Amino acid sequence: MVVIDPAYGATGSEADRFAERLGELNAGGAEAAVHGMAGAFRPSTPAWLRTWLVRQMLGTPGHVLAQAYAGMYLAPDAFGERSAAEAYLARRTCPALCVASLPEPAAWEARQLRHPLSTTVVWEGTGHYLHMERPAEFVAVLRRWLVTTMVAGPVTPQGETGAAP
């Protein structure tokens, strides 16, 4: 599994604002979503990428954005909040690569990894769309990780190796 700057695992004021943000999406649709995207960008985010992402967001119906947000953060089986994410991720048994933009969420994600071939990489200074900001580097990291997992062959979450098929 590959997760790119995952949005699950929210805490504190971010988690406290789930209902408020959903209300904003329901009231303001895509325009409210664009306003809420401001934190996803860093000074290094290229102008072309900002423009493309804003256009994508504005092209998405507001009710779709609200439903996706509710499903991630407020539905009964949502796992956007940290304790819910921890319970959900405890069931993940496959190898995982996490590429994150901030050290704290990356360190938290690393503590959730159960499979010995799992790893977390931090790219400080990037925004939420880091794979689009640094595509060649992302492909290189992904390729190295995939090769490592393929060479190892089947590995159980407990670290036991098996014969490669």
MDAnalysis code that builds the backbone (N, CA, C; Angstrom):
import MDAnalysis as mda
import numpy as np

u = mda.Universe.empty(495, n_residues=165, atom_resindex=np.repeat(np.arange(165), 3), trajectory=True)
u.add_TopologyAttr("name", ["N", "CA", "C"] * 165)
u.add_TopologyAttr("resid", np.arange(1, 166))
u.add_TopologyAttr("resname", ["MET", "VAL", "VAL", "ILE", "ASP", "PRO", "ALA", "TYR", "GLY", "ALA", "THR", "GLY", "SER", "GLU", "ALA", "ASP", "ARG", "PHE", "ALA", "GLU", "ARG", "LEU", "GLY", "GLU", "LEU", "ASN", "ALA", "GLY", "GLY", "ALA", "GLU", "ALA", "ALA", "VAL", "HIS", "GLY", "MET", "ALA", "GLY", "ALA", "PHE", "ARG", "PRO", "SER", "THR", "PRO", "ALA", "TRP", "LEU", "ARG", "THR", "TRP", "LEU", "VAL", "ARG", "GLN", "MET", "LEU", "GLY", "THR", "PRO", "GLY", "HIS", "VAL", "LEU", "ALA", "GLN", "ALA", "TYR", "ALA", "GLY", "MET", "TYR", "LEU", "ALA", "PRO", "ASP", "ALA", "PHE", "GLY", "GLU", "ARG", "SER", "ALA", "ALA", "GLU", "ALA", "TYR", "LEU", "ALA", "ARG", "ARG", "THR", "CYS", "PRO", "ALA", "LEU", "CYS", "VAL", "ALA", "SER", "LEU", "PRO", "GLU", "PRO", "ALA", "ALA", "TRP", "GLU", "ALA", "ARG", "GLN", "LEU", "ARG", "HIS", "PRO", "LEU", "SER", "THR", "THR", "VAL", "VAL", "TRP", "GLU", "GLY", "THR", "GLY", "HIS", "TYR", "LEU", "HIS", "MET", "GLU", "ARG", "PRO", "ALA", "GLU", "PHE", "VAL", "ALA", "VAL", "LEU", "ARG", "ARG", "TRP", "LEU", "VAL", "THR", "THR", "MET", "VAL", "ALA", "GLY", "PRO", "VAL", "THR", "PRO", "GLN", "GLY", "GLU", "THR", "GLY", "ALA", "ALA", "PRO"])
u.atoms.positions = np.array([
    [0.850, -1.156, 0.000],
    [0.000, 0.000, 0.000],
    [0.904, 1.230, 0.000],
    [0.542, 2.216, -0.798],
    [1.278, 3.477, -0.836],
    [0.327, 4.583, -0.404],
    [0.733, 5.337, 0.609],
    [-0.066, 6.468, 1.076],
    [0.769, 7.729, 0.926],
    [0.176, 8.714, 0.299],
    [0.866, 9.969, 0.005],
    [0.270, 11.061, 0.870],
    [1.051, 11.525, 1.831],
    [0.644, 12.574, 2.756],
    [-0.797, 12.346, 3.217],
    [-1.022, 11.217, 3.899],
    [-2.393, 10.844, 4.245],
    [-3.105, 11.877, 5.107],
    [-4.393, 12.016, 4.857],
    [-5.213, 12.993, 5.586],
    [-5.851, 12.379, 6.817],
    [-5.641, 11.102, 7.064],
    [-6.170, 10.503, 8.284],
    [-5.204, 10.778, 9.430],
    [-5.699, 10.629, 10.646],
    [-4.850, 10.834, 11.819],
    [-4.909, 12.246, 12.388],
    [-5.986, 12.973, 12.102],
    [-6.121, 14.358, 12.573],
    [-6.282, 14.404, 14.090],
    [-5.753, 15.462, 14.679],
    [-5.841, 15.660, 16.126],
    [-6.181, 17.116, 16.440],
    [-6.437, 17.366, 17.695],
    [-6.565, 18.726, 18.215],
    [-7.544, 19.594, 17.476],
    [-7.122, 20.826, 17.183],
    [-8.018, 21.802, 16.557],
    [-8.490, 21.352, 15.181],
    [-7.649, 20.600, 14.485],
    [-8.066, 20.092, 13.175],
    [-9.267, 19.160, 13.330],
    [-9.176, 18.231, 14.265],
    [-10.284, 17.295, 14.489],
    [-11.496, 18.012, 15.066],
    [-11.264, 19.008, 15.887],
    [-12.372, 19.765, 16.486],
    [-13.193, 20.516, 15.440],
    [-12.608, 20.765, 14.269],
    [-13.293, 21.540, 13.229],
    [-14.003, 20.685, 12.181],
    [-14.046, 19.372, 12.344],
    [-14.665, 18.512, 11.329],
    [-16.085, 18.959, 10.992],
    [-16.934, 19.115, 11.983],
    [-18.338, 19.477, 11.731],
    [-18.434, 20.867, 11.112],
    [-17.618, 21.787, 11.589],
    [-17.621, 23.144, 11.032],
    [-17.215, 23.139, 9.558],
    [-16.167, 22.388, 9.236],
    [-15.724, 22.316, 7.835],
    [-16.785, 21.672, 6.945],
    [-17.439, 20.649, 7.458],
    [-18.506, 20.036, 6.668],
    [-19.618, 21.045, 6.429],
    [-19.959, 21.825, 7.438],
    [-20.960, 22.878, 7.268],
    [-20.540, 23.882, 6.212],
    [-19.276, 24.247, 6.205],
    [-18.760, 25.177, 5.198],
    [-18.863, 24.581, 3.798],
    [-18.547, 23.297, 3.662],
    [-18.659, 22.637, 2.357],
    [-20.111, 22.563, 1.908],
    [-20.998, 22.228, 2.821],
    [-22.419, 22.161, 2.468],
    [-22.949, 23.529, 2.058],
    [-22.489, 24.579, 2.717],
    [-22.968, 25.932, 2.416],
    [-22.270, 26.547, 1.211],
    [-20.966, 26.330, 1.108],
    [-20.185, 27.037, 0.091],
    [-19.673, 26.196, -1.048],
    [-19.874, 24.902, -0.995],
    [-19.473, 24.024, -2.082],
    [-17.998, 24.087, -2.415],
    [-17.703, 24.037, -3.701],
    [-16.325, 23.976, -4.173],
    [-15.528, 25.214, -3.769],
    [-16.179, 26.369, -3.734],
    [-15.467, 27.591, -3.334],
    [-14.969, 27.474, -1.895],
    [-15.768, 26.881, -1.018],
    [-15.350, 26.673, 0.365],
    [-14.199, 25.673, 0.421],
    [-14.235, 24.670, -0.430],
    [-13.152, 23.687, -0.470],
    [-11.848, 24.343, -0.911],
    [-11.931, 25.208, -1.907],
    [-10.733, 25.916, -2.373],
    [-10.170, 26.774, -1.248],
    [-11.029, 27.460, -0.537],
    [-10.583, 28.281, 0.592],
    [-9.890, 27.400, 1.639],
    [-10.418, 26.217, 1.874],
    [-9.844, 25.305, 2.849],
    [-8.552, 24.649, 2.403],
    [-8.241, 24.745, 1.099],
    [-7.017, 24.145, 0.570],
    [-5.775, 24.957, 0.882],
    [-5.915, 26.165, 1.356],
    [-4.775, 27.061, 1.535],
    [-3.632, 26.389, 2.295],
    [-3.939, 25.614, 3.326],
    [-2.901, 24.970, 4.110],
    [-2.207, 23.828, 3.400],
    [-2.772, 23.366, 2.296],
    [-2.164, 22.266, 1.556],
    [-0.994, 22.731, 0.705],
    [-0.893, 24.030, 0.507],
    [0.173, 24.571, -0.321],
    [1.306, 25.108, 0.536],
    [2.523, 24.942, 0.067],
    [3.708, 25.510, 0.695],
    [4.285, 26.535, -0.281],
    [5.193, 27.378, 0.173],
    [5.800, 28.343, -0.749],
    [6.442, 27.683, -1.966],
    [6.881, 26.427, -1.796],
    [7.532, 25.725, -2.911],
    [6.544, 25.178, -3.941],
    [5.232, 25.186, -3.635],
    [4.253, 24.635, -4.574],
    [4.242, 25.489, -5.835],
    [4.541, 24.900, -6.977],
    [4.575, 25.677, -8.225],
    [3.211, 26.285, -8.558],
    [3.232, 27.442, -9.182],
    [1.995, 28.146, -9.546],
    [1.118, 27.274, -10.448],
    [1.720, 26.544, -11.385],
    [0.928, 25.709, -12.294],
    [0.147, 24.663, -11.513],
    [0.767, 24.105, -10.457],
    [0.109, 23.077, -9.669],
    [-1.025, 23.670, -8.845],
    [-0.811, 24.832, -8.265],
    [-1.877, 25.511, -7.530],
    [-3.076, 25.742, -8.442],
    [-2.795, 26.264, -9.629],
    [-3.865, 26.554, -10.590],
    [-4.609, 25.282, -10.974],
    [-3.880, 24.224, -11.282],
    [-4.504, 22.974, -11.697],
    [-5.378, 22.416, -10.587],
    [-4.863, 22.399, -9.350],
    [-5.621, 21.846, -8.232],
    [-6.874, 22.666, -7.925],
    [-6.761, 23.979, -7.987],
    [-7.937, 24.834, -7.759],
    [-8.981, 24.579, -8.838],
    [-8.553, 24.455, -10.082],
    [-9.507, 24.171, -11.163],
    [-10.174, 22.812, -10.966],
    [-9.404, 21.822, -10.538],
    [-9.984, 20.503, -10.278],
    [-11.038, 20.584, -9.174],
    [-10.716, 21.311, -8.123],
    [-11.644, 21.444, -7.003],
    [-12.905, 22.187, -7.452],
    [-12.736, 23.285, -8.176],
    [-13.892, 24.055, -8.625],
    [-14.752, 23.273, -9.613],
    [-14.161, 22.288, -10.271],
    [-14.905, 21.462, -11.210],
    [-15.630, 20.295, -10.555],
    [-15.483, 20.161, -9.251],
    [-16.129, 19.067, -8.526],
    [-17.392, 19.589, -7.847],
    [-18.530, 18.958, -8.056],
    [-19.760, 19.426, -7.414],
    [-19.610, 19.480, -5.891],
    [-20.145, 20.525, -5.303],
    [-20.033, 20.738, -3.867],
    [-20.552, 19.585, -3.036],
    [-21.684, 18.995, -3.455],
    [-22.230, 17.886, -2.660],
    [-21.298, 16.675, -2.661],
    [-20.547, 16.494, -3.750],
    [-19.585, 15.392, -3.819],
    [-18.449, 15.632, -2.828],
    [-17.958, 16.867, -2.792],
    [-16.902, 17.210, -1.839],
    [-17.377, 17.026, -0.404],
    [-18.591, 17.457, -0.120],
    [-19.144, 17.331, 1.231],
    [-19.315, 15.860, 1.605],
    [-19.799, 15.048, 0.683],
    [-19.982, 13.620, 0.980],
    [-18.638, 12.932, 1.223],
    [-17.638, 13.276, 0.423],
    [-16.309, 12.684, 0.608],
    [-15.728, 13.085, 1.960],
    [-15.875, 14.344, 2.308],
    [-15.364, 14.839, 3.590],
    [-16.078, 14.149, 4.756],
    [-17.389, 14.082, 4.675],
    [-18.161, 13.421, 5.737],
    [-17.743, 11.957, 5.872],
    [-17.545, 11.282, 4.758],
    [-17.147, 9.883, 4.798],
    [-15.787, 9.680, 5.445],
    [-14.900, 10.620, 5.235],
    [-13.550, 10.501, 5.793],
    [-13.502, 10.861, 7.280],
    [-14.318, 11.848, 7.680],
    [-14.152, 12.400, 9.022],
    [-15.342, 12.254, 9.968],
    [-16.562, 12.125, 9.467],
    [-17.712, 12.168, 10.370],
    [-18.648, 10.967, 10.300],
    [-18.516, 10.119, 9.333],
    [-19.367, 8.932, 9.228],
    [-19.055, 7.977, 10.390],
    [-19.993, 7.114, 10.731],
    [-19.762, 6.184, 11.849],
    [-18.486, 5.346, 11.704],
    [-18.119, 4.997, 10.474],
    [-16.912, 4.186, 10.269],
    [-15.733, 5.006, 9.744],
    [-15.799, 6.335, 9.908],
    [-14.727, 7.217, 9.447],
    [-13.441, 6.962, 10.227],
    [-12.301, 7.180, 9.569],
    [-11.029, 6.995, 10.265],
    [-10.105, 8.195, 10.089],
    [-10.679, 9.374, 9.919],
    [-9.867, 10.579, 9.780],
    [-9.288, 11.067, 11.086],
    [-9.995, 10.840, 12.184],
    [-9.512, 11.262, 13.507],
    [-8.479, 10.242, 13.991],
    [-7.495, 10.694, 14.737],
    [-6.334, 9.870, 15.081],
    [-6.678, 8.550, 15.776],
    [-7.487, 8.544, 16.806],
    [-7.758, 7.277, 17.506],
    [-8.499, 6.298, 16.591],
    [-9.403, 6.796, 15.770],
    [-10.099, 5.930, 14.812],
    [-9.123, 5.408, 13.765],
    [-8.202, 6.261, 13.334],
    [-7.200, 5.832, 12.355],
    [-6.295, 4.755, 12.945],
    [-5.916, 4.919, 14.211],
    [-5.062, 3.914, 14.844],
    [-5.757, 2.553, 14.891],
    [-7.029, 2.546, 15.223],
    [-7.778, 1.288, 15.255],
    [-7.865, 0.682, 13.857],
    [-8.108, 1.518, 12.871],
    [-8.209, 1.051, 11.485],
    [-6.864, 0.516, 10.994],
    [-5.797, 1.283, 11.221],
    [-4.478, 0.904, 10.718],
    [-3.906, -0.311, 11.443],
    [-4.364, -0.588, 12.635],
    [-3.899, -1.777, 13.357],
    [-4.257, -3.054, 12.596],
    [-5.245, -2.976, 11.725],
    [-5.664, -4.141, 10.928],
    [-4.881, -4.261, 9.618],
    [-4.078, -3.244, 9.284],
    [-3.310, -3.265, 8.030],
    [-2.146, -4.237, 8.174],
    [-2.119, -5.266, 7.349],
    [-1.072, -6.285, 7.438],
    [-0.125, -6.276, 6.244],
    [-0.428, -5.519, 5.230],
    [0.416, -5.491, 4.040],
    [1.547, -4.474, 4.217],
    [2.612, -4.592, 3.413],
    [3.665, -3.579, 3.455],
    [3.092, -2.224, 3.035],
    [3.589, -1.166, 3.648],
    [3.105, 0.180, 3.323],
    [4.289, 1.128, 3.174],
    [4.180, 1.993, 2.193],
    [5.110, 3.106, 2.005],
    [4.318, 4.369, 2.248],
    [4.762, 5.187, 3.172],
    [4.123, 6.474, 3.438],
    [5.119, 7.573, 3.109],
    [4.720, 8.484, 2.245],
    [5.531, 9.666, 1.947],
    [4.755, 10.848, 2.503],
    [5.337, 11.534, 3.477],
    [4.648, 12.604, 4.197],
    [5.388, 13.922, 4.054],
    [4.652, 15.012, 4.246],
    [5.245, 16.340, 4.108],
    [5.693, 16.941, 5.438],
    [5.234, 16.377, 6.552],
    [5.553, 16.937, 7.867],
    [6.083, 15.846, 8.796],
    [7.058, 16.184, 9.650],
    [7.669, 15.170, 10.517],
    [6.720, 14.532, 11.533],
    [5.859, 15.294, 12.191],
    [5.017, 14.717, 13.240],
    [4.048, 13.670, 12.690],
    [3.271, 13.981, 11.638],
    [2.398, 12.925, 11.105],
    [3.184, 11.733, 10.561],
    [4.374, 11.977, 10.032],
    [5.195, 10.873, 9.526],
    [5.650, 9.978, 10.669],
    [6.062, 10.571, 11.780],
    [6.489, 9.790, 12.946],
    [5.311, 8.988, 13.496],
    [4.135, 9.616, 13.534],
    [2.939, 8.892, 13.993],
    [2.642, 7.725, 13.055],
    [2.679, 7.974, 11.748],
    [2.417, 6.909, 10.765],
    [3.428, 5.779, 10.953],
    [4.688, 6.116, 11.163],
    [5.718, 5.089, 11.338],
    [5.400, 4.193, 12.532],
    [4.819, 4.758, 13.577],
    [4.453, 3.954, 14.744],
    [3.275, 3.016, 14.448],
    [2.543, 3.275, 13.390],
    [1.390, 2.435, 13.024],
    [1.791, 1.279, 12.122],
    [2.986, 1.326, 11.563],
    [3.412, 0.307, 10.608],
    [3.666, -1.010, 11.310],
    [3.055, -2.064, 10.805],
    [3.172, -3.385, 11.419],
    [4.023, -4.340, 10.590],
    [4.125, -4.081, 9.320],
    [4.830, -4.994, 8.421],
    [6.309, -4.605, 8.338],
    [7.220, -5.574, 8.387],
    [8.652, -5.251, 8.392],
    [9.161, -4.579, 7.119],
    [8.440, -4.671, 6.023],
    [8.865, -4.009, 4.783],
    [8.247, -2.623, 4.623],
    [7.549, -2.179, 5.642],
    [6.929, -0.849, 5.595],
    [7.950, 0.220, 5.949],
    [7.727, 1.403, 5.409],
    [8.631, 2.517, 5.699],
    [7.912, 3.843, 5.507],
    [8.472, 4.859, 6.128],
    [7.943, 6.216, 6.009],
    [9.070, 7.139, 5.574],
    [8.750, 8.038, 4.659],
    [9.697, 9.032, 4.156],
    [9.090, 10.407, 4.399],
    [9.902, 11.363, 4.831],
    [9.424, 12.730, 5.064],
    [10.087, 13.668, 4.067],
    [9.266, 14.455, 3.391],
    [9.765, 15.498, 2.493],
    [9.321, 16.842, 3.033],
    [10.075, 17.365, 3.977],
    [9.734, 18.664, 4.553],
    [9.813, 19.744, 3.470],
    [8.951, 20.727, 3.620],
    [8.936, 21.839, 2.670],
    [8.025, 21.616, 1.479],
    [7.462, 20.417, 1.376],
    [6.505, 20.166, 0.299],
    [5.095, 20.357, 0.844],
    [4.153, 20.446, -0.050],
    [2.756, 20.533, 0.339],
    [2.111, 19.158, 0.323],
    [0.805, 19.147, 0.443],
    [0.033, 17.906, 0.487],
    [0.155, 17.113, -0.815],
    [0.410, 17.777, -1.902],
    [0.481, 17.128, -3.213],
    [1.933, 16.901, -3.609],
    [2.721, 16.399, -2.678],
    [4.165, 16.287, -2.847],
    [4.579, 15.422, -4.022],
    [3.793, 14.404, -4.336],
    [4.108, 13.550, -5.484],
    [3.994, 14.306, -6.798],
    [3.199, 15.363, -6.810],
    [3.059, 16.183, -8.006],
    [4.102, 17.305, -8.018],
    [4.570, 17.696, -6.852],
    [5.613, 18.707, -6.764],
    [6.972, 18.137, -7.165],
    [7.212, 16.879, -6.798],
    [8.507, 16.241, -7.049],
    [8.287, 14.867, -7.673],
    [7.712, 14.828, -8.880],
    [7.327, 13.537, -9.464],
    [8.489, 12.581, -9.720],
    [9.602, 13.070, -10.210],
    [10.721, 12.171, -10.509],
    [11.268, 11.555, -9.224],
    [11.397, 12.355, -8.181],
    [11.885, 11.834, -6.907],
    [10.876, 10.853, -6.305],
    [9.589, 11.156, -6.441],
    [8.570, 10.246, -5.934],
    [8.653, 8.896, -6.635],
    [8.771, 8.906, -7.950],
    [8.866, 7.654, -8.706],
    [10.113, 6.884, -8.275],
    [11.223, 7.562, -8.037],
    [12.450, 6.883, -7.609],
    [12.255, 6.211, -6.247],
    [11.640, 6.923, -5.298],
    [11.382, 6.352, -3.967],
    [10.442, 5.158, -4.092],
    [9.383, 5.317, -4.851],
    [8.413, 4.239, -5.033],
    [9.074, 3.022, -5.683],
    [9.855, 3.257, -6.704],
    [10.508, 2.152, -7.407],
    [11.447, 1.383, -6.469],
    [12.260, 2.112, -5.682],
    [13.170, 1.447, -4.740],
    [12.380, 0.602, -3.735],
    [11.285, 1.158, -3.224],
    [10.487, 0.430, -2.250],
    [9.843, -0.814, -2.872],
    [9.310, -0.668, -4.071],
    [8.693, -1.814, -4.744],
    [9.704, -2.913, -5.019],
    [10.890, -2.532, -5.465],
    [11.927, -3.531, -5.718],
    [12.288, -4.243, -4.417],
    [12.441, -3.490, -3.340],
    [12.756, -4.088, -2.042],
    [11.687, -5.092, -1.626],
    [10.421, -4.726, -1.791],
    [9.350, -5.641, -1.377],
    [9.280, -6.864, -2.294],
    [9.560, -6.676, -3.582],
    [9.515, -7.817, -4.506],
    [10.684, -8.757, -4.266],
    [11.876, -8.221, -4.018],
    [13.053, -9.050, -3.786],
    [12.887, -9.866, -2.506],
    [12.273, -9.273, -1.489],
    [12.081, -9.970, -0.219],
    [11.124, -11.142, -0.356],
    [10.253, -11.084, -1.338],
    [9.253, -12.141, -1.478],
    [8.211, -12.008, -0.392],
    [7.356, -12.979, -0.241],
    [6.311, -12.906, 0.787],
    [6.926, -12.816, 2.183],
    [6.471, -11.851, 2.945],
    [6.916, -11.666, 4.322],
    [5.678, -11.458, 5.166],
    [5.571, -12.185, 6.240],
    [4.425, -12.016, 7.132],
    [4.621, -10.765, 7.973],
    [3.555, -10.222, 8.543],
    [3.711, -9.071, 9.412],
    [4.657, -9.330, 10.590],
    [4.864, -10.591, 10.944],
    [5.776, -10.928, 12.038],
    [7.221, -10.999, 11.562],
    [7.454, -10.808, 10.247],
    [8.808, -10.797, 9.717],
    [9.301, -12.134, 9.170],
    [8.442, -13.133, 9.110],
    [8.836, -14.434, 8.591],
    [8.815, -14.388, 7.070],
    [9.896, -14.838, 6.433],
    [9.941, -14.825, 4.982],
    [9.507, -16.169, 4.446],
    [9.008, -16.105, 3.233],
    [8.592, -17.321, 2.557],
    [9.270, -17.366, 1.197],
    [9.144, -18.443, 0.512],
    [9.735, -18.559, -0.820],
    [8.973, -17.661, -1.783],
    [9.703, -16.927, -2.590],
    [9.076, -16.081, -3.600],
    [8.409, -16.978, -4.632],
    [7.236, -16.556, -5.121],
    [6.520, -17.394, -6.103],
    [7.290, -17.505, -7.403],
])
